[in-house]
Amino acid sequence: MWLTEAQIDNAIALGKAGRAPIAMAGRFLGLSKGDVDVFIDGPISRIASAAQQATKQLRPFCEG
């Protein structure tokens, strides 16, 4: 599945705002339900995370 330009722009905006969407399975109200934490992410969250990291390091981040 390919992302549209709008989805990519939205992911970058989320990252720059510090809101990278990553889901954590196995937790309830912040408490661990087991021995292992599992994080679930996809292409949008990976783009947002990269944009967030670049913003923290005061580096530019763009689509191309």
mmCIF file of the N, C-alpha and C atoms, coordinates in Angstrom:
data_MODEL
# 
_entry.id   MODEL 
# 
loop_
_atom_site.group_PDB 
_atom_site.id 
_atom_site.type_symbol 
_atom_site.label_atom_id 
_atom_site.label_alt_id 
_atom_site.label_comp_id 
_atom_site.label_asym_id 
_atom_site.label_entity_id 
_atom_site.label_seq_id 
_atom_site.pdbx_PDB_ins_code 
_atom_site.Cartn_x 
_atom_site.Cartn_y 
_atom_site.Cartn_z 
_atom_site.occupancy 
_atom_site.B_iso_or_equiv 
_atom_site.pdbx_formal_charge 
_atom_site.auth_seq_id 
_atom_site.auth_comp_id 
_atom_site.auth_asym_id 
_atom_site.auth_atom_id 
_atom_site.pdbx_PDB_model_num 
ATOM 1   N N  . MET A 1 1  ? 0.834  -1.177 0.000  1.00 0.00 ? 1  MET A N  1 
ATOM 2   C CA . MET A 1 1  ? 0.000  0.000  0.000  1.00 0.00 ? 1  MET A CA 1 
ATOM 3   C C  . MET A 1 1  ? 0.881  1.244  0.000  1.00 0.00 ? 1  MET A C  1 
ATOM 4   N N  . TRP A 1 2  ? 0.609  2.137  -0.898 1.00 0.00 ? 2  TRP A N  1 
ATOM 5   C CA . TRP A 1 2  ? 1.361  3.381  -0.991 1.00 0.00 ? 2  TRP A CA 1 
ATOM 6   C C  . TRP A 1 2  ? 0.610  4.485  -0.273 1.00 0.00 ? 2  TRP A C  1 
ATOM 7   N N  . LEU A 1 3  ? 1.346  5.376  0.359  1.00 0.00 ? 3  LEU A N  1 
ATOM 8   C CA . LEU A 1 3  ? 0.738  6.512  1.037  1.00 0.00 ? 3  LEU A CA 1 
ATOM 9   C C  . LEU A 1 3  ? 0.533  7.659  0.055  1.00 0.00 ? 3  LEU A C  1 
ATOM 10  N N  . THR A 1 4  ? -0.550 8.390  0.251  1.00 0.00 ? 4  THR A N  1 
ATOM 11  C CA . THR A 1 4  ? -0.785 9.570  -0.569 1.00 0.00 ? 4  THR A CA 1 
ATOM 12  C C  . THR A 1 4  ? 0.082  10.713 -0.043 1.00 0.00 ? 4  THR A C  1 
ATOM 13  N N  . GLU A 1 5  ? 0.201  11.762 -0.858 1.00 0.00 ? 5  GLU A N  1 
ATOM 14  C CA . GLU A 1 5  ? 0.972  12.925 -0.411 1.00 0.00 ? 5  GLU A CA 1 
ATOM 15  C C  . GLU A 1 5  ? 0.347  13.539 0.834  1.00 0.00 ? 5  GLU A C  1 
ATOM 16  N N  . ALA A 1 6  ? -0.973 13.535 0.906  1.00 0.00 ? 6  ALA A N  1 
ATOM 17  C CA . ALA A 1 6  ? -1.663 14.099 2.073  1.00 0.00 ? 6  ALA A CA 1 
ATOM 18  C C  . ALA A 1 6  ? -1.350 13.288 3.323  1.00 0.00 ? 6  ALA A C  1 
ATOM 19  N N  . GLN A 1 7  ? -1.297 11.962 3.206  1.00 0.00 ? 7  GLN A N  1 
ATOM 20  C CA . GLN A 1 7  ? -0.974 11.113 4.358  1.00 0.00 ? 7  GLN A CA 1 
ATOM 21  C C  . GLN A 1 7  ? 0.460  11.351 4.818  1.00 0.00 ? 7  GLN A C  1 
ATOM 22  N N  . ILE A 1 8  ? 1.364  11.502 3.872  1.00 0.00 ? 8  ILE A N  1 
ATOM 23  C CA . ILE A 1 8  ? 2.768  11.765 4.211  1.00 0.00 ? 8  ILE A CA 1 
ATOM 24  C C  . ILE A 1 8  ? 2.895  13.124 4.891  1.00 0.00 ? 8  ILE A C  1 
ATOM 25  N N  . ASP A 1 9  ? 2.228  14.139 4.328  1.00 0.00 ? 9  ASP A N  1 
ATOM 26  C CA . ASP A 1 9  ? 2.263  15.472 4.938  1.00 0.00 ? 9  ASP A CA 1 
ATOM 27  C C  . ASP A 1 9  ? 1.687  15.442 6.349  1.00 0.00 ? 9  ASP A C  1 
ATOM 28  N N  . ASN A 1 10 ? 0.605  14.690 6.544  1.00 0.00 ? 10 ASN A N  1 
ATOM 29  C CA . ASN A 1 10 ? -0.013 14.568 7.865  1.00 0.00 ? 10 ASN A CA 1 
ATOM 30  C C  . ASN A 1 10 ? 0.938  13.876 8.846  1.00 0.00 ? 10 ASN A C  1 
ATOM 31  N N  . ALA A 1 11 ? 1.612  12.828 8.396  1.00 0.00 ? 11 ALA A N  1 
ATOM 32  C CA . ALA A 1 11 ? 2.564  12.119 9.254  1.00 0.00 ? 11 ALA A CA 1 
ATOM 33  C C  . ALA A 1 11 ? 3.710  13.038 9.668  1.00 0.00 ? 11 ALA A C  1 
ATOM 34  N N  . ILE A 1 12 ? 4.211  13.832 8.733  1.00 0.00 ? 12 ILE A N  1 
ATOM 35  C CA . ILE A 1 12 ? 5.293  14.773 9.050  1.00 0.00 ? 12 ILE A CA 1 
ATOM 36  C C  . ILE A 1 12 ? 4.807  15.810 10.058 1.00 0.00 ? 12 ILE A C  1 
ATOM 37  N N  . ALA A 1 13 ? 3.586  16.312 9.859  1.00 0.00 ? 13 ALA A N  1 
ATOM 38  C CA . ALA A 1 13 ? 3.024  17.294 10.787 1.00 0.00 ? 13 ALA A CA 1 
ATOM 39  C C  . ALA A 1 13 ? 2.851  16.698 12.185 1.00 0.00 ? 13 ALA A C  1 
ATOM 40  N N  . LEU A 1 14 ? 2.395  15.450 12.265 1.00 0.00 ? 14 LEU A N  1 
ATOM 41  C CA . LEU A 1 14 ? 2.268  14.782 13.563 1.00 0.00 ? 14 LEU A CA 1 
ATOM 42  C C  . LEU A 1 14 ? 3.619  14.697 14.264 1.00 0.00 ? 14 LEU A C  1 
ATOM 43  N N  . GLY A 1 15 ? 4.640  14.303 13.508 1.00 0.00 ? 15 GLY A N  1 
ATOM 44  C CA . GLY A 1 15 ? 5.981  14.177 14.083 1.00 0.00 ? 15 GLY A CA 1 
ATOM 45  C C  . GLY A 1 15 ? 6.535  15.500 14.555 1.00 0.00 ? 15 GLY A C  1 
ATOM 46  N N  . LYS A 1 16 ? 6.368  16.544 13.745 1.00 0.00 ? 16 LYS A N  1 
ATOM 47  C CA . LYS A 1 16 ? 6.866  17.863 14.124 1.00 0.00 ? 16 LYS A CA 1 
ATOM 48  C C  . LYS A 1 16 ? 6.150  18.391 15.356 1.00 0.00 ? 16 LYS A C  1 
ATOM 49  N N  . ALA A 1 17 ? 4.898  17.954 15.556 1.00 0.00 ? 17 ALA A N  1 
ATOM 50  C CA . ALA A 1 17 ? 4.128  18.368 16.731 1.00 0.00 ? 17 ALA A CA 1 
ATOM 51  C C  . ALA A 1 17 ? 4.427  17.483 17.937 1.00 0.00 ? 17 ALA A C  1 
ATOM 52  N N  . GLY A 1 18 ? 5.267  16.449 17.749 1.00 0.00 ? 18 GLY A N  1 
ATOM 53  C CA . GLY A 1 18 ? 5.619  15.552 18.852 1.00 0.00 ? 18 GLY A CA 1 
ATOM 54  C C  . GLY A 1 18 ? 4.550  14.529 19.171 1.00 0.00 ? 18 GLY A C  1 
ATOM 55  N N  . ARG A 1 19 ? 3.733  14.179 18.184 1.00 0.00 ? 19 ARG A N  1 
ATOM 56  C CA . ARG A 1 19 ? 2.637  13.234 18.415 1.00 0.00 ? 19 ARG A CA 1 
ATOM 57  C C  . ARG A 1 19 ? 2.735  12.028 17.490 1.00 0.00 ? 19 ARG A C  1 
ATOM 58  N N  . ALA A 1 20 ? 3.873  11.378 17.435 1.00 0.00 ? 20 ALA A N  1 
ATOM 59  C CA . ALA A 1 20 ? 4.041  10.190 16.597 1.00 0.00 ? 20 ALA A CA 1 
ATOM 60  C C  . ALA A 1 20 ? 3.119  9.080  17.096 1.00 0.00 ? 20 ALA A C  1 
ATOM 61  N N  . PRO A 1 21 ? 2.244  8.542  16.226 1.00 0.00 ? 21 PRO A N  1 
ATOM 62  C CA . PRO A 1 21 ? 1.259  7.541  16.652 1.00 0.00 ? 21 PRO A CA 1 
ATOM 63  C C  . PRO A 1 21 ? 1.823  6.122  16.686 1.00 0.00 ? 21 PRO A C  1 
ATOM 64  N N  . ILE A 1 22 ? 2.218  5.670  17.855 1.00 0.00 ? 22 ILE A N  1 
ATOM 65  C CA . ILE A 1 22 ? 2.730  4.307  18.023 1.00 0.00 ? 22 ILE A CA 1 
ATOM 66  C C  . ILE A 1 22 ? 1.881  3.626  19.088 1.00 0.00 ? 22 ILE A C  1 
ATOM 67  N N  . ALA A 1 23 ? 1.345  2.470  18.763 1.00 0.00 ? 23 ALA A N  1 
ATOM 68  C CA . ALA A 1 23 ? 0.507  1.740  19.716 1.00 0.00 ? 23 ALA A CA 1 
ATOM 69  C C  . ALA A 1 23 ? 1.356  0.761  20.511 1.00 0.00 ? 23 ALA A C  1 
ATOM 70  N N  . MET A 1 24 ? 1.032  0.624  21.775 1.00 0.00 ? 24 MET A N  1 
ATOM 71  C CA . MET A 1 24 ? 1.723  -0.341 22.621 1.00 0.00 ? 24 MET A CA 1 
ATOM 72  C C  . MET A 1 24 ? 0.708  -1.394 23.060 1.00 0.00 ? 24 MET A C  1 
ATOM 73  N N  . ALA A 1 25 ? 0.982  -2.620 22.735 1.00 0.00 ? 25 ALA A N  1 
ATOM 74  C CA . ALA A 1 25 ? 0.100  -3.723 23.129 1.00 0.00 ? 25 ALA A CA 1 
ATOM 75  C C  . ALA A 1 25 ? 0.554  -4.276 24.475 1.00 0.00 ? 25 ALA A C  1 
ATOM 76  N N  . GLY A 1 26 ? -0.366 -4.781 25.246 1.00 0.00 ? 26 GLY A N  1 
ATOM 77  C CA . GLY A 1 26 ? -0.020 -5.425 26.506 1.00 0.00 ? 26 GLY A CA 1 
ATOM 78  C C  . GLY A 1 26 ? 0.039  -4.492 27.693 1.00 0.00 ? 26 GLY A C  1 
ATOM 79  N N  . ARG A 1 27 ? -0.547 -3.296 27.583 1.00 0.00 ? 27 ARG A N  1 
ATOM 80  C CA . ARG A 1 27 ? -0.584 -2.361 28.721 1.00 0.00 ? 27 ARG A CA 1 
ATOM 81  C C  . ARG A 1 27 ? -2.019 -1.894 28.928 1.00 0.00 ? 27 ARG A C  1 
ATOM 82  N N  . PHE A 1 28 ? -2.349 -1.690 30.167 1.00 0.00 ? 28 PHE A N  1 
ATOM 83  C CA . PHE A 1 28 ? -3.657 -1.158 30.519 1.00 0.00 ? 28 PHE A CA 1 
ATOM 84  C C  . PHE A 1 28 ? -3.460 -0.037 31.522 1.00 0.00 ? 28 PHE A C  1 
ATOM 85  N N  . LEU A 1 29 ? -3.869 1.174  31.151 1.00 0.00 ? 29 LEU A N  1 
ATOM 86  C CA . LEU A 1 29 ? -3.678 2.358  31.989 1.00 0.00 ? 29 LEU A CA 1 
ATOM 87  C C  . LEU A 1 29 ? -2.213 2.558  32.386 1.00 0.00 ? 29 LEU A C  1 
ATOM 88  N N  . GLY A 1 30 ? -1.295 2.244  31.452 1.00 0.00 ? 30 GLY A N  1 
ATOM 89  C CA . GLY A 1 30 ? 0.122  2.448  31.690 1.00 0.00 ? 30 GLY A CA 1 
ATOM 90  C C  . GLY A 1 30 ? 0.806  1.341  32.469 1.00 0.00 ? 30 GLY A C  1 
ATOM 91  N N  . LEU A 1 31 ? 0.059  0.323  32.866 1.00 0.00 ? 31 LEU A N  1 
ATOM 92  C CA . LEU A 1 31 ? 0.640  -0.775 33.635 1.00 0.00 ? 31 LEU A CA 1 
ATOM 93  C C  . LEU A 1 31 ? 0.875  -1.976 32.731 1.00 0.00 ? 31 LEU A C  1 
ATOM 94  N N  . SER A 1 32 ? 2.036  -2.566 32.836 1.00 0.00 ? 32 SER A N  1 
ATOM 95  C CA . SER A 1 32 ? 2.381  -3.713 32.019 1.00 0.00 ? 32 SER A CA 1 
ATOM 96  C C  . SER A 1 32 ? 1.564  -4.927 32.423 1.00 0.00 ? 32 SER A C  1 
ATOM 97  N N  . LYS A 1 33 ? 1.116  -5.681 31.418 1.00 0.00 ? 33 LYS A N  1 
ATOM 98  C CA . LYS A 1 33 ? 0.336  -6.886 31.667 1.00 0.00 ? 33 LYS A CA 1 
ATOM 99  C C  . LYS A 1 33 ? 1.164  -8.150 31.459 1.00 0.00 ? 33 LYS A C  1 
ATOM 100 N N  . GLY A 1 34 ? 2.465  -7.996 31.231 1.00 0.00 ? 34 GLY A N  1 
ATOM 101 C CA . GLY A 1 34 ? 3.296  -9.163 30.989 1.00 0.00 ? 34 GLY A CA 1 
ATOM 102 C C  . GLY A 1 34 ? 4.771  -8.823 31.087 1.00 0.00 ? 34 GLY A C  1 
ATOM 103 N N  . ASP A 1 35 ? 5.594  -9.737 30.593 1.00 0.00 ? 35 ASP A N  1 
ATOM 104 C CA . ASP A 1 35 ? 7.039  -9.578 30.678 1.00 0.00 ? 35 ASP A CA 1 
ATOM 105 C C  . ASP A 1 35 ? 7.630  -8.768 29.525 1.00 0.00 ? 35 ASP A C  1 
ATOM 106 N N  . VAL A 1 36 ? 6.863  -8.605 28.442 1.00 0.00 ? 36 VAL A N  1 
ATOM 107 C CA . VAL A 1 36 ? 7.393  -7.978 27.236 1.00 0.00 ? 36 VAL A CA 1 
ATOM 108 C C  . VAL A 1 36 ? 6.447  -6.873 26.783 1.00 0.00 ? 36 VAL A C  1 
ATOM 109 N N  . ASP A 1 37 ? 6.994  -5.730 26.393 1.00 0.00 ? 37 ASP A N  1 
ATOM 110 C CA . ASP A 1 37 ? 6.200  -4.671 25.783 1.00 0.00 ? 37 ASP A CA 1 
ATOM 111 C C  . ASP A 1 37 ? 6.329  -4.796 24.271 1.00 0.00 ? 37 ASP A C  1 
ATOM 112 N N  . VAL A 1 38 ? 5.205  -4.727 23.576 1.00 0.00 ? 38 VAL A N  1 
ATOM 113 C CA . VAL A 1 38 ? 5.190  -4.831 22.126 1.00 0.00 ? 38 VAL A CA 1 
ATOM 114 C C  . VAL A 1 38 ? 4.680  -3.516 21.562 1.00 0.00 ? 38 VAL A C  1 
ATOM 115 N N  . PHE A 1 39 ? 5.470  -2.896 20.693 1.00 0.00 ? 39 PHE A N  1 
ATOM 116 C CA . PHE A 1 39 ? 5.085  -1.653 20.048 1.00 0.00 ? 39 PHE A CA 1 
ATOM 117 C C  . PHE A 1 39 ? 4.687  -1.956 18.616 1.00 0.00 ? 39 PHE A C  1 
ATOM 118 N N  . ILE A 1 40 ? 3.575  -1.374 18.184 1.00 0.00 ? 40 ILE A N  1 
ATOM 119 C CA . ILE A 1 40 ? 3.071  -1.604 16.832 1.00 0.00 ? 40 ILE A CA 1 
ATOM 120 C C  . ILE A 1 40 ? 3.131  -0.281 16.083 1.00 0.00 ? 40 ILE A C  1 
ATOM 121 N N  . ASP A 1 41 ? 3.799  -0.287 14.947 1.00 0.00 ? 41 ASP A N  1 
ATOM 122 C CA . ASP A 1 41 ? 3.829  0.914  14.131 1.00 0.00 ? 41 ASP A CA 1 
ATOM 123 C C  . ASP A 1 41 ? 3.727  0.539  12.663 1.00 0.00 ? 41 ASP A C  1 
ATOM 124 N N  . GLY A 1 42 ? 3.461  1.517  11.862 1.00 0.00 ? 42 GLY A N  1 
ATOM 125 C CA . GLY A 1 42 ? 3.334  1.338  10.424 1.00 0.00 ? 42 GLY A CA 1 
ATOM 126 C C  . GLY A 1 42 ? 4.076  2.458  9.728  1.00 0.00 ? 42 GLY A C  1 
ATOM 127 N N  . PRO A 1 43 ? 3.863  2.610  8.441  1.00 0.00 ? 43 PRO A N  1 
ATOM 128 C CA . PRO A 1 43 ? 4.619  3.621  7.700  1.00 0.00 ? 43 PRO A CA 1 
ATOM 129 C C  . PRO A 1 43 ? 4.364  5.045  8.180  1.00 0.00 ? 43 PRO A C  1 
ATOM 130 N N  . ILE A 1 44 ? 3.135  5.351  8.571  1.00 0.00 ? 44 ILE A N  1 
ATOM 131 C CA . ILE A 1 44 ? 2.830  6.699  9.038  1.00 0.00 ? 44 ILE A CA 1 
ATOM 132 C C  . ILE A 1 44 ? 3.564  6.988  10.340 1.00 0.00 ? 44 ILE A C  1 
ATOM 133 N N  . SER A 1 45 ? 3.557  6.049  11.267 1.00 0.00 ? 45 SER A N  1 
ATOM 134 C CA . SER A 1 45 ? 4.246  6.288  12.534 1.00 0.00 ? 45 SER A CA 1 
ATOM 135 C C  . SER A 1 45 ? 5.761  6.335  12.359 1.00 0.00 ? 45 SER A C  1 
ATOM 136 N N  . ARG A 1 46 ? 6.297  5.584  11.409 1.00 0.00 ? 46 ARG A N  1 
ATOM 137 C CA . ARG A 1 46 ? 7.745  5.644  11.170 1.00 0.00 ? 46 ARG A CA 1 
ATOM 138 C C  . ARG A 1 46 ? 8.149  6.998  10.594 1.00 0.00 ? 46 ARG A C  1 
ATOM 139 N N  . ILE A 1 47 ? 7.336  7.525  9.674  1.00 0.00 ? 47 ILE A N  1 
ATOM 140 C CA . ILE A 1 47 ? 7.611  8.861  9.124  1.00 0.00 ? 47 ILE A CA 1 
ATOM 141 C C  . ILE A 1 47 ? 7.503  9.903  10.236 1.00 0.00 ? 47 ILE A C  1 
ATOM 142 N N  . ALA A 1 48 ? 6.425  9.808  11.036 1.00 0.00 ? 48 ALA A N  1 
ATOM 143 C CA . ALA A 1 48 ? 6.228  10.766 12.124 1.00 0.00 ? 48 ALA A CA 1 
ATOM 144 C C  . ALA A 1 48 ? 7.374  10.702 13.128 1.00 0.00 ? 48 ALA A C  1 
ATOM 145 N N  . SER A 1 49 ? 7.839  9.508  13.443 1.00 0.00 ? 49 SER A N  1 
ATOM 146 C CA . SER A 1 49 ? 8.951  9.360  14.389 1.00 0.00 ? 49 SER A CA 1 
ATOM 147 C C  . SER A 1 49 ? 10.226 9.986  13.843 1.00 0.00 ? 49 SER A C  1 
ATOM 148 N N  . ALA A 1 50 ? 10.480 9.787  12.553 1.00 0.00 ? 50 ALA A N  1 
ATOM 149 C CA . ALA A 1 50 ? 11.670 10.379 11.939 1.00 0.00 ? 50 ALA A CA 1 
ATOM 150 C C  . ALA A 1 50 ? 11.574 11.898 11.929 1.00 0.00 ? 50 ALA A C  1 
ATOM 151 N N  . ALA A 1 51 ? 10.383 12.435 11.633 1.00 0.00 ? 51 ALA A N  1 
ATOM 152 C CA . ALA A 1 51 ? 10.194 13.889 11.640 1.00 0.00 ? 51 ALA A CA 1 
ATOM 153 C C  . ALA A 1 51 ? 10.336 14.437 13.053 1.00 0.00 ? 51 ALA A C  1 
ATOM 154 N N  . GLN A 1 52 ? 9.823  13.695 14.033 1.00 0.00 ? 52 GLN A N  1 
ATOM 155 C CA . GLN A 1 52 ? 9.926  14.120 15.423 1.00 0.00 ? 52 GLN A CA 1 
ATOM 156 C C  . GLN A 1 52 ? 11.392 14.167 15.860 1.00 0.00 ? 52 GLN A C  1 
ATOM 157 N N  . GLN A 1 53 ? 12.150 13.146 15.511 1.00 0.00 ? 53 GLN A N  1 
ATOM 158 C CA . GLN A 1 53 ? 13.573 13.093 15.866 1.00 0.00 ? 53 GLN A CA 1 
ATOM 159 C C  . GLN A 1 53 ? 14.339 14.228 15.209 1.00 0.00 ? 53 GLN A C  1 
ATOM 160 N N  . ALA A 1 54 ? 14.050 14.493 13.930 1.00 0.00 ? 54 ALA A N  1 
ATOM 161 C CA . ALA A 1 54 ? 14.732 15.586 13.223 1.00 0.00 ? 54 ALA A CA 1 
ATOM 162 C C  . ALA A 1 54 ? 14.404 16.929 13.870 1.00 0.00 ? 54 ALA A C  1 
ATOM 163 N N  . THR A 1 55 ? 13.153 17.109 14.259 1.00 0.00 ? 55 THR A N  1 
ATOM 164 C CA . THR A 1 55 ? 12.747 18.361 14.899 1.00 0.00 ? 55 THR A CA 1 
ATOM 165 C C  . THR A 1 55 ? 13.469 18.552 16.227 1.00 0.00 ? 55 THR A C  1 
ATOM 166 N N  . LYS A 1 56 ? 13.585 17.484 17.010 1.00 0.00 ? 56 LYS A N  1 
ATOM 167 C CA . LYS A 1 56 ? 14.297 17.566 18.293 1.00 0.00 ? 56 LYS A CA 1 
ATOM 168 C C  . LYS A 1 56 ? 15.762 17.941 18.097 1.00 0.00 ? 56 LYS A C  1 
ATOM 169 N N  . GLN A 1 57 ? 16.336 17.494 16.975 1.00 0.00 ? 57 GLN A N  1 
ATOM 170 C CA . GLN A 1 57 ? 17.750 17.767 16.694 1.00 0.00 ? 57 GLN A CA 1 
ATOM 171 C C  . GLN A 1 57 ? 17.926 19.050 15.874 1.00 0.00 ? 57 GLN A C  1 
ATOM 172 N N  . LEU A 1 58 ? 16.830 19.801 15.691 1.00 0.00 ? 58 LEU A N  1 
ATOM 173 C CA . LEU A 1 58 ? 16.842 21.053 14.930 1.00 0.00 ? 58 LEU A CA 1 
ATOM 174 C C  . LEU A 1 58 ? 17.334 20.861 13.496 1.00 0.00 ? 58 LEU A C  1 
ATOM 175 N N  . ARG A 1 59 ? 17.019 19.696 12.935 1.00 0.00 ? 59 ARG A N  1 
ATOM 176 C CA . ARG A 1 59 ? 17.364 19.407 11.541 1.00 0.00 ? 59 ARG A CA 1 
ATOM 177 C C  . ARG A 1 59 ? 16.106 19.544 10.696 1.00 0.00 ? 59 ARG A C  1 
ATOM 178 N N  . PRO A 1 60 ? 16.238 19.942 9.438  1.00 0.00 ? 60 PRO A N  1 
ATOM 179 C CA . PRO A 1 60 ? 15.077 19.998 8.569  1.00 0.00 ? 60 PRO A CA 1 
ATOM 180 C C  . PRO A 1 60 ? 14.593 18.596 8.219  1.00 0.00 ? 60 PRO A C  1 
ATOM 181 N N  . PHE A 1 61 ? 13.318 18.466 7.970  1.00 0.00 ? 61 PHE A N  1 
ATOM 182 C CA . PHE A 1 61 ? 12.761 17.193 7.547  1.00 0.00 ? 61 PHE A CA 1 
ATOM 183 C C  . PHE A 1 61 ? 11.688 17.481 6.515  1.00 0.00 ? 61 PHE A C  1 
ATOM 184 N N  . CYS A 1 62 ? 11.815 16.864 5.366  1.00 0.00 ? 62 CYS A N  1 
ATOM 185 C CA . CYS A 1 62 ? 10.812 17.060 4.319  1.00 0.00 ? 62 CYS A CA 1 
ATOM 186 C C  . CYS A 1 62 ? 10.595 15.736 3.599  1.00 0.00 ? 62 CYS A C  1 
ATOM 187 N N  . GLU A 1 63 ? 9.588  15.708 2.756  1.00 0.00 ? 63 GLU A N  1 
ATOM 188 C CA . GLU A 1 63 ? 9.183  14.478 2.059  1.00 0.00 ? 63 GLU A CA 1 
ATOM 189 C C  . GLU A 1 63 ? 10.262 13.969 1.121  1.00 0.00 ? 63 GLU A C  1 
ATOM 190 N N  . GLY A 1 64 ? 10.883 14.822 0.374  1.00 0.00 ? 64 GLY A N  1 
ATOM 191 C CA . GLY A 1 64 ? 11.788 14.358 -0.665 1.00 0.00 ? 64 GLY A CA 1 
ATOM 192 C C  . GLY A 1 64 ? 13.161 14.620 -0.369 1.00 0.00 ? 64 GLY A C  1 
# 
